[in-house]
Structures are given as C-alpha cells and as structure tokens.
C-alpha cells in the first residue's frame, strides 16, 4: 500500500510523456492521472476523476491506463511478495552447467524460473504469464 502512490506517480509520468499522449497531456491534469491510477476501484467509480481522465484518453492511452492499473493493483503486489532464490530466481552458472539444463530453452537460461525450495530451481517449469515473468 505504501508503494502504490509513488508507483502510480512514476507510471503517470511515463504515460503522459509518451509521444502518443500529446493531446491527452493538454486536456487532463497530471494529478488527475495519478489519482486515476492509484484509487481503489470502488472509490474511482464514485469519483469524477474517472470521467475526466477517460474523456480525454484515446484508444492507446486508455489501454496504457488500463494496463497500468492492472500492474499496480494485481501484478506488482504479487511479484514483490515473492522471495528471490526461494520462490523464483535466475539460474546460476553452476546450475546452467548441469546436464539437465544443457538443452534448456533460452528463456529458461536468461529469465527467472520458479523454485521449489531455497536455492532449488524447478527442474523444467517456467512462468506461464508473461507479465509476471517481466515483473521478476
């Protein structure tokens, strides 16, 4: 909860500074975008911020705002609740040298993999959801 507002502020900055957001930037206040991204859904539905932001957002900006809210409220809390080298991690050079990892796909060699215990990577599993994999 303490990270929600700073992350929403960073995300709003990223969205409004995109070249696609020129018209959006001119029509909406930055503070409204931050509020839109950081409000709980029940509060957002009751507030006038939702209509202010959505009325100025075109299709591309609307998708970015929707994806941003999903990241802030669903994926980021999930990702930061996991412990590195206990529930996920990158394979070390020693782990990559093992026979079972010699023919592993490059995604398994270069990206985070699930772990079954501390310092024990899953033998073959990979994360299924790309957004979670990007978060790790």
Rosetta constraint file for C-alpha pairs under 8 A:
AtomPair CA 1 CA 5 HARMONIC 7.95 0.50
AtomPair CA 2 CA 6 HARMONIC 7.99 0.50
AtomPair CA 3 CA 7 HARMONIC 6.00 0.50
AtomPair CA 4 CA 8 HARMONIC 5.96 0.50
AtomPair CA 4 CA 38 HARMONIC 6.27 0.50
AtomPair CA 4 CA 72 HARMONIC 6.79 0.50
AtomPair CA 5 CA 9 HARMONIC 6.05 0.50
AtomPair CA 5 CA 34 HARMONIC 7.66 0.50
AtomPair CA 5 CA 38 HARMONIC 5.85 0.50
AtomPair CA 6 CA 10 HARMONIC 6.23 0.50
AtomPair CA 7 CA 11 HARMONIC 6.06 0.50
AtomPair CA 7 CA 72 HARMONIC 7.38 0.50
AtomPair CA 8 CA 12 HARMONIC 5.96 0.50
AtomPair CA 8 CA 34 HARMONIC 5.74 0.50
AtomPair CA 8 CA 37 HARMONIC 5.61 0.50
AtomPair CA 8 CA 38 HARMONIC 5.63 0.50
AtomPair CA 8 CA 72 HARMONIC 7.23 0.50
AtomPair CA 9 CA 13 HARMONIC 6.21 0.50
AtomPair CA 9 CA 34 HARMONIC 5.45 0.50
AtomPair CA 10 CA 14 HARMONIC 6.31 0.50
AtomPair CA 11 CA 15 HARMONIC 6.17 0.50
AtomPair CA 11 CA 68 HARMONIC 7.05 0.50
AtomPair CA 12 CA 16 HARMONIC 6.08 0.50
AtomPair CA 12 CA 30 HARMONIC 7.34 0.50
AtomPair CA 12 CA 33 HARMONIC 6.04 0.50
AtomPair CA 12 CA 34 HARMONIC 5.72 0.50
AtomPair CA 12 CA 37 HARMONIC 7.44 0.50
AtomPair CA 13 CA 17 HARMONIC 6.11 0.50
AtomPair CA 14 CA 18 HARMONIC 6.59 0.50
AtomPair CA 15 CA 21 HARMONIC 7.07 0.50
AtomPair CA 15 CA 61 HARMONIC 7.46 0.50
AtomPair CA 15 CA 64 HARMONIC 7.16 0.50
AtomPair CA 15 CA 65 HARMONIC 7.80 0.50
AtomPair CA 16 CA 21 HARMONIC 5.51 0.50
AtomPair CA 16 CA 22 HARMONIC 7.53 0.50
AtomPair CA 16 CA 24 HARMONIC 7.25 0.50
AtomPair CA 16 CA 25 HARMONIC 5.74 0.50
AtomPair CA 16 CA 30 HARMONIC 7.84 0.50
AtomPair CA 17 CA 21 HARMONIC 6.68 0.50
AtomPair CA 17 CA 22 HARMONIC 7.81 0.50
AtomPair CA 17 CA 25 HARMONIC 7.86 0.50
AtomPair CA 18 CA 22 HARMONIC 7.46 0.50
AtomPair CA 20 CA 60 HARMONIC 7.57 0.50
AtomPair CA 20 CA 61 HARMONIC 7.50 0.50
AtomPair CA 21 CA 25 HARMONIC 5.84 0.50
AtomPair CA 21 CA 61 HARMONIC 6.68 0.50
AtomPair CA 22 CA 26 HARMONIC 6.52 0.50
AtomPair CA 23 CA 27 HARMONIC 6.36 0.50
AtomPair CA 23 CA 56 HARMONIC 7.83 0.50
AtomPair CA 24 CA 28 HARMONIC 6.19 0.50
AtomPair CA 24 CA 56 HARMONIC 5.59 0.50
AtomPair CA 24 CA 57 HARMONIC 5.80 0.50
AtomPair CA 24 CA 58 HARMONIC 7.61 0.50
AtomPair CA 24 CA 61 HARMONIC 7.81 0.50
AtomPair CA 25 CA 29 HARMONIC 7.39 0.50
AtomPair CA 25 CA 30 HARMONIC 7.70 0.50
AtomPair CA 27 CA 56 HARMONIC 6.08 0.50
AtomPair CA 28 CA 32 HARMONIC 7.00 0.50
AtomPair CA 28 CA 33 HARMONIC 7.50 0.50
AtomPair CA 28 CA 52 HARMONIC 7.08 0.50
AtomPair CA 28 CA 53 HARMONIC 6.40 0.50
AtomPair CA 28 CA 56 HARMONIC 6.68 0.50
AtomPair CA 29 CA 33 HARMONIC 6.69 0.50
AtomPair CA 30 CA 34 HARMONIC 6.41 0.50
AtomPair CA 31 CA 35 HARMONIC 6.15 0.50
AtomPair CA 32 CA 36 HARMONIC 5.99 0.50
AtomPair CA 32 CA 49 HARMONIC 5.99 0.50
AtomPair CA 32 CA 52 HARMONIC 7.75 0.50
AtomPair CA 32 CA 53 HARMONIC 6.91 0.50
AtomPair CA 33 CA 37 HARMONIC 6.23 0.50
AtomPair CA 33 CA 53 HARMONIC 6.56 0.50
AtomPair CA 34 CA 38 HARMONIC 6.15 0.50
AtomPair CA 35 CA 39 HARMONIC 5.74 0.50
AtomPair CA 35 CA 49 HARMONIC 7.22 0.50
AtomPair CA 36 CA 44 HARMONIC 6.81 0.50
AtomPair CA 36 CA 49 HARMONIC 6.26 0.50
AtomPair CA 36 CA 50 HARMONIC 6.27 0.50
AtomPair CA 36 CA 53 HARMONIC 7.30 0.50
AtomPair CA 37 CA 65 HARMONIC 7.16 0.50
AtomPair CA 37 CA 68 HARMONIC 7.13 0.50
AtomPair CA 37 CA 69 HARMONIC 5.60 0.50
AtomPair CA 37 CA 72 HARMONIC 7.86 0.50
AtomPair CA 38 CA 69 HARMONIC 7.58 0.50
AtomPair CA 38 CA 72 HARMONIC 7.80 0.50
AtomPair CA 39 CA 43 HARMONIC 6.21 0.50
AtomPair CA 39 CA 44 HARMONIC 5.65 0.50
AtomPair CA 40 CA 44 HARMONIC 6.03 0.50
AtomPair CA 41 CA 45 HARMONIC 6.11 0.50
AtomPair CA 42 CA 46 HARMONIC 6.69 0.50
AtomPair CA 43 CA 47 HARMONIC 6.27 0.50
AtomPair CA 44 CA 48 HARMONIC 7.83 0.50
AtomPair CA 44 CA 49 HARMONIC 7.09 0.50
AtomPair CA 44 CA 50 HARMONIC 6.12 0.50
AtomPair CA 45 CA 50 HARMONIC 6.77 0.50
AtomPair CA 48 CA 52 HARMONIC 6.37 0.50
AtomPair CA 49 CA 53 HARMONIC 6.12 0.50
AtomPair CA 50 CA 54 HARMONIC 5.96 0.50
AtomPair CA 51 CA 55 HARMONIC 5.78 0.50
AtomPair CA 52 CA 56 HARMONIC 6.78 0.50
AtomPair CA 53 CA 57 HARMONIC 6.24 0.50
AtomPair CA 54 CA 62 HARMONIC 7.04 0.50
AtomPair CA 57 CA 61 HARMONIC 5.39 0.50
AtomPair CA 57 CA 62 HARMONIC 5.40 0.50
AtomPair CA 58 CA 62 HARMONIC 5.86 0.50
AtomPair CA 59 CA 63 HARMONIC 6.25 0.50
AtomPair CA 60 CA 64 HARMONIC 6.36 0.50
AtomPair CA 61 CA 65 HARMONIC 6.11 0.50
AtomPair CA 62 CA 66 HARMONIC 6.15 0.50
AtomPair CA 63 CA 67 HARMONIC 6.02 0.50
AtomPair CA 64 CA 68 HARMONIC 5.87 0.50
AtomPair CA 65 CA 69 HARMONIC 6.19 0.50
AtomPair CA 66 CA 70 HARMONIC 6.33 0.50
AtomPair CA 67 CA 71 HARMONIC 6.21 0.50
AtomPair CA 68 CA 72 HARMONIC 6.14 0.50
AtomPair CA 69 CA 73 HARMONIC 5.99 0.50
AtomPair CA 70 CA 74 HARMONIC 5.43 0.50
AtomPair CA 70 CA 75 HARMONIC 6.76 0.50
AtomPair CA 71 CA 75 HARMONIC 4.78 0.50
AtomPair CA 71 CA 76 HARMONIC 5.71 0.50
AtomPair CA 72 CA 76 HARMONIC 5.56 0.50
AtomPair CA 72 CA 77 HARMONIC 7.39 0.50
AtomPair CA 73 CA 77 HARMONIC 6.77 0.50
AtomPair CA 74 CA 78 HARMONIC 6.55 0.50
AtomPair CA 75 CA 79 HARMONIC 6.09 0.50
AtomPair CA 75 CA 131 HARMONIC 7.41 0.50
AtomPair CA 75 CA 132 HARMONIC 6.58 0.50
AtomPair CA 75 CA 135 HARMONIC 7.56 0.50
AtomPair CA 76 CA 80 HARMONIC 6.05 0.50
AtomPair CA 76 CA 135 HARMONIC 7.19 0.50
AtomPair CA 77 CA 81 HARMONIC 6.11 0.50
AtomPair CA 78 CA 82 HARMONIC 7.00 0.50
AtomPair CA 79 CA 132 HARMONIC 6.81 0.50
AtomPair CA 79 CA 135 HARMONIC 6.25 0.50
AtomPair CA 79 CA 136 HARMONIC 6.45 0.50
AtomPair CA 82 CA 86 HARMONIC 7.93 0.50
AtomPair CA 82 CA 87 HARMONIC 6.03 0.50
AtomPair CA 82 CA 88 HARMONIC 7.28 0.50
AtomPair CA 83 CA 87 HARMONIC 5.60 0.50
AtomPair CA 83 CA 88 HARMONIC 6.86 0.50
AtomPair CA 84 CA 88 HARMONIC 5.46 0.50
AtomPair CA 84 CA 89 HARMONIC 5.44 0.50
AtomPair CA 85 CA 89 HARMONIC 4.89 0.50
AtomPair CA 85 CA 90 HARMONIC 7.76 0.50
AtomPair CA 85 CA 115 HARMONIC 7.03 0.50
AtomPair CA 85 CA 118 HARMONIC 5.85 0.50
AtomPair CA 85 CA 119 HARMONIC 5.28 0.50
AtomPair CA 85 CA 120 HARMONIC 7.75 0.50
AtomPair CA 86 CA 115 HARMONIC 6.02 0.50
AtomPair CA 86 CA 116 HARMONIC 7.41 0.50
AtomPair CA 86 CA 117 HARMONIC 5.50 0.50
AtomPair CA 86 CA 118 HARMONIC 4.14 0.50
AtomPair CA 86 CA 119 HARMONIC 6.08 0.50
AtomPair CA 86 CA 120 HARMONIC 7.55 0.50
AtomPair CA 87 CA 114 HARMONIC 5.87 0.50
AtomPair CA 87 CA 115 HARMONIC 4.78 0.50
AtomPair CA 87 CA 116 HARMONIC 6.65 0.50
AtomPair CA 87 CA 117 HARMONIC 6.77 0.50
AtomPair CA 87 CA 118 HARMONIC 7.33 0.50
AtomPair CA 88 CA 112 HARMONIC 6.30 0.50
AtomPair CA 88 CA 113 HARMONIC 5.49 0.50
AtomPair CA 88 CA 114 HARMONIC 4.35 0.50
AtomPair CA 88 CA 115 HARMONIC 4.94 0.50
AtomPair CA 88 CA 121 HARMONIC 7.50 0.50
AtomPair CA 88 CA 136 HARMONIC 7.96 0.50
AtomPair CA 89 CA 112 HARMONIC 4.94 0.50
AtomPair CA 89 CA 113 HARMONIC 5.62 0.50
AtomPair CA 89 CA 114 HARMONIC 6.73 0.50
AtomPair CA 89 CA 115 HARMONIC 7.04 0.50
AtomPair CA 89 CA 121 HARMONIC 7.68 0.50
AtomPair CA 89 CA 136 HARMONIC 7.98 0.50
AtomPair CA 90 CA 109 HARMONIC 7.65 0.50
AtomPair CA 90 CA 110 HARMONIC 7.25 0.50
AtomPair CA 90 CA 111 HARMONIC 6.21 0.50
AtomPair CA 90 CA 112 HARMONIC 4.68 0.50
AtomPair CA 90 CA 113 HARMONIC 6.22 0.50
AtomPair CA 91 CA 95 HARMONIC 5.75 0.50
AtomPair CA 91 CA 96 HARMONIC 6.26 0.50
AtomPair CA 91 CA 109 HARMONIC 6.54 0.50
AtomPair CA 91 CA 110 HARMONIC 7.90 0.50
AtomPair CA 91 CA 112 HARMONIC 7.49 0.50
AtomPair CA 91 CA 113 HARMONIC 7.50 0.50
AtomPair CA 91 CA 121 HARMONIC 7.47 0.50
AtomPair CA 92 CA 96 HARMONIC 6.19 0.50
AtomPair CA 93 CA 97 HARMONIC 6.21 0.50
AtomPair CA 94 CA 98 HARMONIC 6.80 0.50
AtomPair CA 95 CA 101 HARMONIC 7.21 0.50
AtomPair CA 96 CA 101 HARMONIC 5.41 0.50
AtomPair CA 96 CA 102 HARMONIC 6.68 0.50
AtomPair CA 96 CA 109 HARMONIC 7.05 0.50
AtomPair CA 97 CA 101 HARMONIC 6.71 0.50
AtomPair CA 97 CA 102 HARMONIC 6.57 0.50
AtomPair CA 98 CA 102 HARMONIC 6.55 0.50
AtomPair CA 100 CA 104 HARMONIC 7.50 0.50
AtomPair CA 100 CA 123 HARMONIC 7.68 0.50
AtomPair CA 104 CA 108 HARMONIC 6.23 0.50
AtomPair CA 104 CA 109 HARMONIC 6.82 0.50
AtomPair CA 105 CA 109 HARMONIC 6.66 0.50
AtomPair CA 106 CA 110 HARMONIC 5.99 0.50
AtomPair CA 107 CA 111 HARMONIC 5.58 0.50
AtomPair CA 108 CA 112 HARMONIC 7.08 0.50
AtomPair CA 108 CA 113 HARMONIC 6.51 0.50
AtomPair CA 108 CA 126 HARMONIC 6.78 0.50
AtomPair CA 111 CA 133 HARMONIC 7.39 0.50
AtomPair CA 112 CA 126 HARMONIC 7.91 0.50
AtomPair CA 112 CA 127 HARMONIC 7.87 0.50
AtomPair CA 112 CA 133 HARMONIC 6.62 0.50
AtomPair CA 112 CA 136 HARMONIC 6.31 0.50
AtomPair CA 113 CA 121 HARMONIC 6.89 0.50
AtomPair CA 113 CA 122 HARMONIC 7.29 0.50
AtomPair CA 113 CA 125 HARMONIC 7.00 0.50
AtomPair CA 113 CA 126 HARMONIC 5.33 0.50
AtomPair CA 113 CA 127 HARMONIC 6.39 0.50
AtomPair CA 114 CA 121 HARMONIC 6.14 0.50
AtomPair CA 114 CA 122 HARMONIC 5.82 0.50
AtomPair CA 114 CA 125 HARMONIC 6.63 0.50
AtomPair CA 114 CA 126 HARMONIC 6.28 0.50
AtomPair CA 114 CA 127 HARMONIC 6.67 0.50
AtomPair CA 115 CA 119 HARMONIC 7.24 0.50
AtomPair CA 115 CA 120 HARMONIC 5.60 0.50
AtomPair CA 115 CA 121 HARMONIC 4.01 0.50
AtomPair CA 115 CA 122 HARMONIC 4.94 0.50
AtomPair CA 116 CA 120 HARMONIC 5.83 0.50
AtomPair CA 116 CA 121 HARMONIC 5.91 0.50
AtomPair CA 116 CA 122 HARMONIC 5.47 0.50
AtomPair CA 117 CA 121 HARMONIC 7.21 0.50
AtomPair CA 127 CA 132 HARMONIC 7.32 0.50
AtomPair CA 127 CA 133 HARMONIC 6.13 0.50
AtomPair CA 128 CA 133 HARMONIC 7.83 0.50
AtomPair CA 129 CA 133 HARMONIC 6.47 0.50
AtomPair CA 130 CA 134 HARMONIC 6.11 0.50
AtomPair CA 131 CA 135 HARMONIC 6.18 0.50
AtomPair CA 132 CA 136 HARMONIC 6.29 0.50
